[in-house]
Amino acid sequence: MATPFTPNPNDPALVDHERTYKTFNILLRWCMVHLASVISFLVLWFATGAGFITALVVGVVVFALGYAFVIRHEEHQPLDVWKEGR
C-alpha cells in the first residue's frame, strides 16, 4: 500500500515553487480585473449610445467589484497550497 505524499515544508525548491505559483496567481487576477474593466468601458463607449461618462462610471464600478471579489479574496489565502481549507 502506498503512503500518501507529505511535502517537506523546508525544501527550498518547494518554497520557491509556492512563491512562483502565488505570484502567477496574483498577476493573473490583476490582468482579469483590468481586462474586464477596459472591455466593459470600451464596449459601452464605442458600441452603444451610453457615452464616455457612463462608460467610465461602469468601468470604475467593474474594477472596484473585481478588486473586492477577485483580488482581495486571494490576499487572505495562505501561501501554503497544502493547508487545510484552501
N, C-alpha and C positions, 0 to 999 in steps of 0.2 A: 504494500500500500504506500503510495507516495505521500510525502509530508508536504503540507502547504508552504508556499514560498513566504518567508518573512524577511523583508529587506533590512539590511543593516543601515540604521539612520546615520552612522558615522562615515559611510562610504562617500568620498569626495566626488566621484563620478555621478552617484545618485543625487547628491545635493545639487550639483551643477545642472543635472538634467531637470530637476524640480524647478530650479530658478529660471531656466530657459523656457520651460513649459508655462510657468506663471507669466513671464514677460510676453511670450507669444499670445497668451490669452488676453492680457491687458491691451496689447496693441490691436488685436482683432476686435475687441469690444469697442475701442475708441473709433476704429475705422467704420464699424457698423453704425454707430451713432452719428458720425459725421456724414456718411453716405445717406442715411435716412433723412437727415435734416436738409441736406443740399438737394437731394432729389425732390423732396416734397416742396421746397422753396422754388426750384426751377420749374417744376410742373405747374404749380399754381400761378407763377408769374407769367410764363410764356404760353401755356396750353389752355388756360381758362381766362375768364374775364375778371379774376379776383384782383389783379393789380399788384403792384410792388409791396405796398404796406401790408396788405392782408397776407401775402405770401411770406413776407418777412416775419410777421407775428406767428404764423403757423410753423415756419421753420424753427423759430426760437422755442416754441412750445414743444415741438417734436424733439428738439435737442435736450430740453430740460427733462422731459419724460424719459428719454433714453438714458440720460445721465443718472436719473434717480433709480430706474428699474434695471439697467444693464450694468453700469459701471460701479455704482455704489454697492450693489449686491455682491460683486466679485471682490471688493476691497475687504469685506468682512469674512471671506473664506480663508481657511488656514492654508499655509504653504504646503504642508504635508498632504499629498494627494491620497494617502492611505488612511488618513484619520477617519474615525467613525463619524458618520453624519455628513460627509461631503457629497 
